[in-house]
Amino acid sequence: MHYYPFILWAAAPIPDVIPEPVVATESAEQELRRLRRENRALQMRCEILKKTVAIFSDPSANAMR
């Protein structure tokens, strides 16, 4: 597992390998729920990364430190 240091406080581990495929017995409804949950988690990570970039690239915020 790798962590990116600038988001260590908010990051979950990033897998080194592709996760195992979902068992074929999963119903379409279960798969949809799982994919929506995964999508929400990825969207949250994306928002955290955007905010992190904004913080580190804002010259006025860096000048005050």
MOPAC internal coordinates of N, CA, C and O (Angstrom, degrees):
PM7 1SCF
backbone

  N    0.0000 0     0.00 0     0.00 0    0    0    0
  C    1.4416 1     0.00 0     0.00 0    1    0    0
  C    1.5264 1   109.25 1     0.00 0    2    1    0
  O    1.2310 1   120.86 1   -37.41 1    3    2    1
  N    1.3285 1   115.96 1   142.59 1    3    2    1
  C    1.4584 1   121.64 1   178.00 1    5    3    2
  C    1.5216 1   108.80 1  -118.91 1    6    5    3
  O    1.2310 1   120.93 1   -35.06 1    7    6    5
  N    1.3117 1   115.82 1   144.94 1    7    6    5
  C    1.4559 1   121.85 1   172.67 1    9    7    6
  C    1.5190 1   106.95 1  -118.95 1   10    9    7
  O    1.2310 1   120.36 1   -37.91 1   11   10    9
  N    1.3022 1   116.92 1   142.09 1   11   10    9
  C    1.4511 1   120.33 1   172.90 1   13   11   10
  C    1.5234 1   106.60 1   -90.67 1   14   13   11
  O    1.2310 1   119.78 1   -56.14 1   15   14   13
  N    1.3426 1   118.02 1   123.86 1   15   14   13
  C    1.4608 1   120.93 1  -171.02 1   17   15   14
  C    1.5221 1   114.87 1   -58.67 1   18   17   15
  O    1.2310 1   119.61 1   144.48 1   19   18   17
  N    1.3317 1   118.34 1   -35.52 1   19   18   17
  C    1.4578 1   119.27 1  -176.33 1   21   19   18
  C    1.5158 1   113.40 1   -74.17 1   22   21   19
  O    1.2310 1   119.53 1   169.22 1   23   22   21
  N    1.3260 1   118.51 1   -10.78 1   23   22   21
  C    1.4631 1   120.25 1   176.45 1   25   23   22
  C    1.5229 1   110.71 1  -126.51 1   26   25   23
  O    1.2310 1   120.54 1  -157.35 1   27   26   25
  N    1.3014 1   116.57 1    22.65 1   27   26   25
  C    1.4617 1   121.07 1  -177.32 1   29   27   26
  C    1.5144 1   111.75 1   -55.23 1   30   29   27
  O    1.2310 1   120.10 1   142.18 1   31   30   29
  N    1.3126 1   117.41 1   -37.82 1   31   30   29
  C    1.4576 1   121.68 1  -177.53 1   33   31   30
  C    1.5169 1   112.52 1   -67.23 1   34   33   31
  O    1.2310 1   119.13 1   159.62 1   35   34   33
  N    1.3207 1   119.27 1   -20.38 1   35   34   33
  C    1.4563 1   120.54 1  -175.21 1   37   35   34
  C    1.5171 1   113.01 1  -122.43 1   38   37   35
  O    1.2310 1   119.89 1   175.87 1   39   38   37
  N    1.2868 1   117.81 1    -4.13 1   39   38   37
  C    1.4642 1   120.15 1  -171.41 1   41   39   38
  C    1.5186 1   112.22 1   -93.11 1   42   41   39
  O    1.2310 1   122.20 1   -38.13 1   43   42   41
  N    1.2847 1   113.39 1   141.87 1   43   42   41
  C    1.4565 1   119.96 1   168.49 1   45   43   42
  C    1.5251 1   106.14 1   -89.92 1   46   45   43
  O    1.2310 1   119.53 1   -19.78 1   47   46   45
  N    1.3068 1   118.51 1   160.22 1   47   46   45
  C    1.4576 1   119.27 1  -179.84 1   49   47   46
  C    1.5295 1   111.06 1   -59.88 1   50   49   47
  O    1.2310 1   121.30 1   -37.37 1   51   50   49
  N    1.3153 1   115.12 1   142.63 1   51   50   49
  C    1.4589 1   121.11 1   176.62 1   53   51   50
  C    1.5244 1   106.30 1   -98.04 1   54   53   51
  O    1.2310 1   119.95 1   -58.67 1   55   54   53
  N    1.3167 1   117.70 1   121.33 1   55   54   53
  C    1.4688 1   119.31 1  -175.03 1   57   55   54
  C    1.5281 1   112.20 1   -65.92 1   58   57   55
  O    1.2310 1   120.69 1   -36.03 1   59   58   57
  N    1.3436 1   116.28 1   143.97 1   59   58   57
  C    1.4578 1   122.31 1   177.43 1   61   59   58
  C    1.5242 1   111.28 1   -77.71 1   62   61   59
  O    1.2310 1   120.91 1   157.86 1   63   62   61
  N    1.3078 1   115.87 1   -22.14 1   63   62   61
  C    1.4678 1   120.25 1  -177.98 1   65   63   62
  C    1.5129 1   109.28 1  -127.37 1   66   65   63
  O    1.2310 1   121.28 1   -18.09 1   67   66   65
  N    1.2990 1   115.15 1   161.91 1   67   66   65
  C    1.4590 1   120.55 1   177.42 1   69   67   66
  C    1.5270 1   107.83 1   -70.50 1   70   69   67
  O    1.2310 1   120.01 1   -45.86 1   71   70   69
  N    1.3376 1   117.59 1   134.14 1   71   70   69
  C    1.4652 1   119.25 1  -179.25 1   73   71   70
  C    1.5278 1   111.90 1   -62.04 1   74   73   71
  O    1.2310 1   121.77 1   -22.21 1   75   74   73
  N    1.3060 1   114.22 1   157.79 1   75   74   73
  C    1.4621 1   120.12 1   177.95 1   77   75   74
  C    1.5254 1   109.90 1   -59.58 1   78   77   75
  O    1.2310 1   119.88 1   -35.66 1   79   78   77
  N    1.3222 1   117.83 1   144.34 1   79   78   77
  C    1.4684 1   119.16 1   177.56 1   81   79   78
  C    1.5269 1   111.08 1   -64.42 1   82   81   79
  O    1.2310 1   121.07 1   -27.97 1   83   82   81
  N    1.3024 1   115.56 1   152.03 1   83   82   81
  C    1.4560 1   121.56 1   179.79 1   85   83   82
  C    1.5282 1   108.63 1   -69.28 1   86   85   83
  O    1.2310 1   121.16 1   -37.44 1   87   86   85
  N    1.3133 1   115.39 1   142.56 1   87   86   85
  C    1.4616 1   120.81 1  -179.61 1   89   87   86
  C    1.5277 1   109.44 1   -60.71 1   90   89   87
  O    1.2310 1   120.37 1   -41.72 1   91   90   89
  N    1.3072 1   116.90 1   138.28 1   91   90   89
  C    1.4622 1   122.50 1  -175.12 1   93   91   90
  C    1.5307 1   112.58 1   -65.20 1   94   93   91
  O    1.2310 1   119.63 1   165.70 1   95   94   93
  N    1.3284 1   118.30 1   -14.30 1   95   94   93
  C    1.4619 1   120.61 1  -178.76 1   97   95   94
  C    1.5264 1   112.15 1   -78.82 1   98   97   95
  O    1.2310 1   120.16 1   175.09 1   99   98   97
  N    1.3205 1   117.31 1    -4.91 1   99   98   97
  C    1.4583 1   120.74 1   179.80 1  101   99   98
  C    1.5328 1   109.35 1   -67.22 1  102  101   99
  O    1.2310 1   120.86 1   -49.60 1  103  102  101
  N    1.3213 1   115.96 1   130.40 1  103  102  101
  C    1.4609 1   119.38 1   179.95 1  105  103  102
  C    1.5261 1   109.43 1   -73.86 1  106  105  103
  O    1.2310 1   120.99 1   -16.59 1  107  106  105
  N    1.3105 1   115.70 1   163.41 1  107  106  105
  C    1.4657 1   120.43 1   179.44 1  109  107  106
  C    1.5283 1   110.69 1   -60.71 1  110  109  107
  O    1.2310 1   120.21 1   141.71 1  111  110  109
  N    1.3093 1   117.20 1   -38.29 1  111  110  109
  C    1.4661 1   121.27 1   179.83 1  113  111  110
  C    1.5269 1   110.89 1   -66.62 1  114  113  111
  O    1.2310 1   120.01 1   137.93 1  115  114  113
  N    1.3204 1   117.59 1   -42.07 1  115  114  113
  C    1.4617 1   121.54 1   178.20 1  117  115  114
  C    1.5268 1   110.38 1   -64.76 1  118  117  115
  O    1.2310 1   120.81 1   137.92 1  119  118  117
  N    1.3310 1   116.06 1   -42.08 1  119  118  117
  C    1.4522 1   120.09 1   179.62 1  121  119  118
  C    1.5282 1   110.58 1   -63.45 1  122  121  119
  O    1.2310 1   120.29 1   138.26 1  123  122  121
  N    1.3187 1   117.05 1   -41.74 1  123  122  121
  C    1.4545 1   121.38 1   178.66 1  125  123  122
  C    1.5208 1   111.18 1   -62.03 1  126  125  123
  O    1.2310 1   120.23 1   136.57 1  127  126  125
  N    1.3285 1   117.17 1   -43.43 1  127  126  125
  C    1.4660 1   120.82 1   177.26 1  129  127  126
  C    1.5348 1   110.73 1   -61.62 1  130  129  127
  O    1.2310 1   120.79 1   135.23 1  131  130  129
  N    1.3252 1   116.09 1   -44.77 1  131  130  129
  C    1.4654 1   121.03 1  -179.69 1  133  131  130
  C    1.5294 1   110.37 1   -62.99 1  134  133  131
  O    1.2310 1   120.14 1   135.85 1  135  134  133
  N    1.3169 1   117.34 1   -44.15 1  135  134  133
  C    1.4580 1   120.94 1  -179.47 1  137  135  134
  C    1.5268 1   111.83 1   -66.52 1  138  137  135
  O    1.2310 1   120.22 1   142.40 1  139  138  137
  N    1.3203 1   117.18 1   -37.60 1  139  138  137
  C    1.4602 1   120.31 1   176.87 1  141  139  138
  C    1.5268 1   111.28 1   -65.60 1  142  141  139
  O    1.2310 1   120.73 1   139.33 1  143  142  141
  N    1.3317 1   116.21 1   -40.67 1  143  142  141
  C    1.4661 1   120.93 1   178.04 1  145  143  142
  C    1.5323 1   109.73 1   -63.50 1  146  145  143
  O    1.2310 1   120.79 1   135.21 1  147  146  145
  N    1.3263 1   116.10 1   -44.79 1  147  146  145
  C    1.4590 1   120.97 1   178.70 1  149  147  146
  C    1.5339 1   110.50 1   -63.47 1  150  149  147
  O    1.2310 1   120.49 1   139.86 1  151  150  149
  N    1.3158 1   116.67 1   -40.14 1  151  150  149
  C    1.4598 1   121.49 1   179.34 1  153  151  150
  C    1.5339 1   110.78 1   -62.43 1  154  153  151
  O    1.2310 1   120.30 1   136.57 1  155  154  153
  N    1.3308 1   117.04 1   -43.43 1  155  154  153
  C    1.4731 1   120.82 1   178.29 1  157  155  154
  C    1.5294 1   110.43 1   -60.86 1  158  157  155
  O    1.2310 1   120.52 1   137.34 1  159  158  157
  N    1.3228 1   116.60 1   -42.66 1  159  158  157
  C    1.4657 1   120.21 1   179.79 1  161  159  158
  C    1.5306 1   110.79 1   -63.77 1  162  161  159
  O    1.2310 1   120.31 1   138.41 1  163  162  161
  N    1.3154 1   117.01 1   -41.59 1  163  162  161
  C    1.4597 1   120.73 1   179.10 1  165  163  162
  C    1.5256 1   111.24 1   -67.84 1  166  165  163
  O    1.2310 1   120.24 1   142.62 1  167  166  165
  N    1.3196 1   117.14 1   -37.38 1  167  166  165
  C    1.4580 1   120.24 1   177.24 1  169  167  166
  C    1.5283 1   110.99 1   -64.59 1  170  169  167
  O    1.2310 1   120.09 1   140.87 1  171  170  169
  N    1.3247 1   117.43 1   -39.13 1  171  170  169
  C    1.4641 1   120.70 1   177.81 1  173  171  170
  C    1.5264 1   110.46 1   -63.89 1  174  173  171
  O    1.2310 1   120.04 1   137.07 1  175  174  173
  N    1.3276 1   117.52 1   -42.93 1  175  174  173
  C    1.4589 1   121.10 1   177.63 1  177  175  174
  C    1.5221 1   110.88 1   -61.07 1  178  177  175
  O    1.2310 1   121.10 1   138.12 1  179  178  177
  N    1.3209 1   115.50 1   -41.88 1  179  178  177
  C    1.4556 1   120.74 1   179.49 1  181  179  178
  C    1.5311 1   110.29 1   -61.50 1  182  181  179
  O    1.2310 1   120.20 1   135.59 1  183  182  181
  N    1.3159 1   117.23 1   -44.41 1  183  182  181
  C    1.4653 1   120.69 1   179.25 1  185  183  182
  C    1.5252 1   111.33 1   -63.56 1  186  185  183
  O    1.2310 1   120.33 1   139.73 1  187  186  185
  N    1.3239 1   116.98 1   -40.27 1  187  186  185
  C    1.4630 1   120.89 1   177.55 1  189  187  186
  C    1.5227 1   110.04 1   -62.18 1  190  189  187
  O    1.2310 1   120.34 1   136.52 1  191  190  189
  N    1.3176 1   116.96 1   -43.48 1  191  190  189
  C    1.4650 1   120.30 1   178.98 1  193  191  190
  C    1.5240 1   111.16 1   -63.88 1  194  193  191
  O    1.2310 1   120.00 1   138.67 1  195  194  193
  N    1.3208 1   117.60 1   -41.33 1  195  194  193
  C    1.4680 1   120.92 1   178.79 1  197  195  194
  C    1.5297 1   110.35 1   -61.10 1  198  197  195
  O    1.2310 1   120.61 1   135.70 1  199  198  197
  N    1.3221 1   116.43 1   -44.30 1  199  198  197
  C    1.4656 1   120.53 1  -179.48 1  201  199  198
  C    1.5203 1   110.83 1   -66.41 1  202  201  199
  O    1.2310 1   120.38 1   141.96 1  203  202  201
  N    1.3197 1   116.88 1   -38.04 1  203  202  201
  C    1.4595 1   121.31 1   178.51 1  205  203  202
  C    1.5179 1   110.37 1   -63.59 1  206  205  203
  O    1.2310 1   120.34 1   134.20 1  207  206  205
  N    1.3153 1   116.96 1   -45.80 1  207  206  205
  C    1.4657 1   121.18 1   178.41 1  209  207  206
  C    1.5201 1   109.88 1   -61.76 1  210  209  207
  O    1.2310 1   120.10 1   137.57 1  211  210  209
  N    1.3169 1   117.42 1   -42.43 1  211  210  209
  C    1.4646 1   120.69 1   179.76 1  213  211  210
  C    1.5254 1   111.23 1   -62.19 1  214  213  211
  O    1.2310 1   120.19 1   139.44 1  215  214  213
  N    1.3134 1   117.24 1   -40.56 1  215  214  213
  C    1.4653 1   121.11 1   179.87 1  217  215  214
  C    1.5269 1   110.68 1   -64.26 1  218  217  215
  O    1.2310 1   120.76 1   133.78 1  219  218  217
  N    1.3302 1   116.15 1   -46.22 1  219  218  217
  C    1.4614 1   119.48 1  -176.16 1  221  219  218
  C    1.5221 1   113.07 1   -78.34 1  222  221  219
  O    1.2310 1   119.40 1   163.44 1  223  222  221
  N    1.3106 1   118.75 1   -16.56 1  223  222  221
  C    1.4635 1   120.10 1  -179.37 1  225  223  222
  C    1.5192 1   112.76 1  -103.23 1  226  225  223
  O    1.2310 1   119.31 1   178.61 1  227  226  225
  N    1.3236 1   118.92 1    -1.39 1  227  226  225
  C    1.4545 1   122.38 1   178.49 1  229  227  226
  C    1.5245 1   109.37 1   -83.84 1  230  229  227
  O    1.2310 1   120.06 1   -72.50 1  231  230  229
  N    1.3555 1   117.48 1   107.50 1  231  230  229
  C    1.4680 1   119.68 1  -175.95 1  233  231  230
  C    1.5252 1   113.37 1   -64.33 1  234  233  231
  O    1.2310 1   119.24 1   147.48 1  235  234  233
  N    1.3187 1   119.05 1   -32.52 1  235  234  233
  C    1.4622 1   119.43 1  -178.95 1  237  235  234
  C    1.5356 1   111.56 1   -69.32 1  238  237  235
  O    1.2310 1   120.17 1   144.69 1  239  238  237
  N    1.3146 1   117.27 1   -35.31 1  239  238  237
  C    1.4662 1   120.12 1   178.04 1  241  239  238
  C    1.5288 1   110.32 1   -69.99 1  242  241  239
  O    1.2310 1   120.47 1   142.96 1  243  242  241
  N    1.3271 1   116.71 1   -37.04 1  243  242  241
  C    1.4728 1   120.19 1  -179.50 1  245  243  242
  C    1.5190 1   111.12 1   -72.48 1  246  245  243
  O    1.2310 1   119.73 1   150.46 1  247  246  245
  N    1.3302 1   118.12 1   -29.54 1  247  246  245
  C    1.4602 1   121.40 1  -178.84 1  249  247  246
  C    1.5161 1   111.54 1   -68.84 1  250  249  247
  O    1.2310 1   120.19 1   153.18 1  251  250  249
  N    1.3276 1   117.24 1   -26.82 1  251  250  249
  C    1.4631 1   121.22 1  -178.09 1  253  251  250
  C    1.5171 1   112.46 1   -78.15 1  254  253  251
  O    1.2310 1   119.40 1   166.27 1  255  254  253
  N    1.2944 1   118.75 1   -13.73 1  255  254  253
  C    1.4714 1   121.82 1  -176.86 1  257  255  254
  C    1.4792 1   112.01 1   -85.96 1  258  257  255
  O    1.2310 1   120.10 1   180.00 1  259  258  257

